[in-house]
Amino acid sequence: MAFRRTVEDFACGHCGAANHGDGYTNHCARCLWSRHVDVDPGDRAATCGGLMEPVDALLERDRWLLVHRCTECGVRRRCRASAADDRDLLLEVARRRAERFMTGG
């Protein structure tokens, strides 16, 4: 299914921060959490609605990507990080994932 660009502002379900959407925004710039609302990017067809925790951040082809895991159903999704994202937190997510990997967790 093709991506559907929908410009939406939203209040973060995790930290409450106001976020101004640009049609590609799918997570909070302050805490990096998201909500499970899509089956395919932009379709708003998921019925779960659970909060999605940022569980990994990786650099791929000179772009930061976030990996979210739904706290309700466990689905994992990757998305591009945004220039508005908290870079220190993005690096912290990557560091925590690396630590889990190194300790076998």
KAQUI-V488863 format. One record per pair of residues at least 4 apart in sequence whose ideal C-beta (glycine too) atoms are under 6 Angstrom apart, sorted by the first residue. I is the first residue (numbers start at 1). J is the second residue. D is the distance in whole Angstrom. If there is no record, write none. Layout:
# KAQUI-V488863
i:j:d
I:J:D
I:J:D
This chain:
# KAQUI-V488863
i:j:d
1:40:4
3:41:5
3:42:5
4:42:3
4:43:6
5:23:4
6:42:6
7:21:5
7:23:4
8:21:4
9:20:5
9:21:5
10:19:5
11:16:6
11:18:6
12:16:6
12:17:5
12:28:4
13:35:5
13:51:5
14:31:5
14:33:4
14:51:6
15:30:6
15:31:4
17:28:6
17:30:4
19:28:6
21:25:4
26:34:6
26:79:5
27:32:6
27:34:4
28:33:5
29:84:4
29:85:5
30:86:6
32:54:4
32:89:6
33:51:6
34:52:4
34:68:5
35:51:6
36:46:5
36:48:4
36:50:5
36:52:5
36:70:4
37:44:5
37:46:5
38:43:5
38:46:6
39:43:6
39:45:4
39:46:5
48:72:5
48:73:5
50:70:5
50:71:5
50:72:3
51:71:5
52:68:4
52:70:5
53:69:6
53:71:6
54:66:5
54:68:6
54:93:5
55:67:5
55:69:5
56:67:4
56:97:4
57:66:6
57:90:5
57:93:4
57:94:4
58:65:5
59:64:6
60:65:5
64:81:4
65:78:5
66:79:5
66:81:6
67:78:5
68:77:5
69:76:5
70:74:6
70:75:5
81:85:5
81:90:6
85:90:6
100:105:4
